[in-house]
Amino acid sequence: MVSEETWGIAAPMLNSALKYQDTHEIEDVREAIDKGDAQLWCGARSCVVTEIIEHPRSRSCRIWLAAGCRKELVEQMLKDIRSWAKMQNCDKLCVVGRKGWARVLKEFSQPHTILECSL
């Protein structure tokens, strides 16, 4: 469970990232965090939402929502998330986001492209 004080700081930042997608609204994010299906990471000027993905032969930590100060996200928070993911026995750290993140996260590869069609 996230305190109301923390959520009051994180929610506006997360809303700014949610406007670039159509799969979740802020209430969905809060519910996933409160249920323990997702994790909220808060820095001084940014926040991240992660989730653990179980595959038959691997386990990955997926960053699926990030907002705020990019420098803080990349230079500070990513280290903590990486360490935590290793402690959770994850063998991959994935970032799902806009194409611009590929320019910033140089150590990450882009092995796949996800294509989507609305029906």
N, C-alpha and C positions, 0 to 999 in steps of 0.2 A: 504494500500500500504506500502511496505517495502522500505526503502531507499536503494539506491545502495551500500552505505557504509556498512549498516547492512547486506544486502544480501551477499556482498563480504566476510564477516566474517562467516556468517552462512552456506552458500552453501557448502564450502569444508567439514565442519563437517557433514552436512546432507548427503552429498554424501558418506561419510564413512559408514553411517548406511544403506543407500539405497542398498549397495552391497549385503546385506543379504536377499533381497526380490526381487520379480519380478513384482510388481504391479504398481510401480511409477518410474519415472525418475525425476531428479531435476527440469526440466521445469514444470512438473505436480504439484509438490509441490509449486513452486512459483506461478503458476496460481491459485491454491486453496487458497493460502494466499491472493493474490491480489484481488480475487473475494469475500473474506470474508467468504469462506467456511471452512477455517482453520485458526488457530492462531499460530504465531511464538513467542516463548519465548526465549530470549537470556540472558545468564548469562555471566560472565567474561570469562569462558572457556568451555561453553557448550550451547546447544540449544535444544529446544523441539518443536514439532508441535502437536497441539491438534485440535480436532473438536468436535462439539456438535452433538450428535445423538438423534434424536427425535423418541421415541417409543410411541405406543398408550397409555401406562399407566405410562411411566417414561421418564426421560430425563437424558442422561449421557454425561460426558465429557470423550472423549477417547484420550489417549496419544498414537499416532501411529508412532511417529518417535522421537528418542532421540539420541544425540551424544555428545561426549565430556567427561568432567570430571564427572565420576559417583558420586563422593562425593558431588559435587556441585548440580548435578541433584537431588539427593535423599535428602540431608540435607537442601538445600536452595530453589531450584526452585519448588519442589513438594509442599511446603507449599503455595507458591503464586498461583500455579495452582489450588490447592484445594480450597483456599479462593475465587478465581475468579469463579470456577465452582459452588460453593454454591451461589454466587451472581447471577449466570445465571440460578438459580433454577434447577440445576442438582441434581439428587439423587444418582448418581453413578459416580465414577471415575474409569475408566478402563485403563489398560495398555496392549497394544498389542506389543509383542516383543519376543525376543529370550528367551529360557527357563532359562537362567542364571539370568534374572530379578527376578524370584521367590525366589532365594536365598537372594537377596538384599532387596526386598520389603516384609518384613515379615508380615506386617499388611494386605496385600492383600491375598485373597483366590484365588484358582484356581478351580472354580466350573465346568468348561467345558473344553473340549479338542476340538480343531478344526482340523479336518482331511481334506486333500485336495488330489485330484487326477487329474493329467493332462490328458486331452482327446486327 
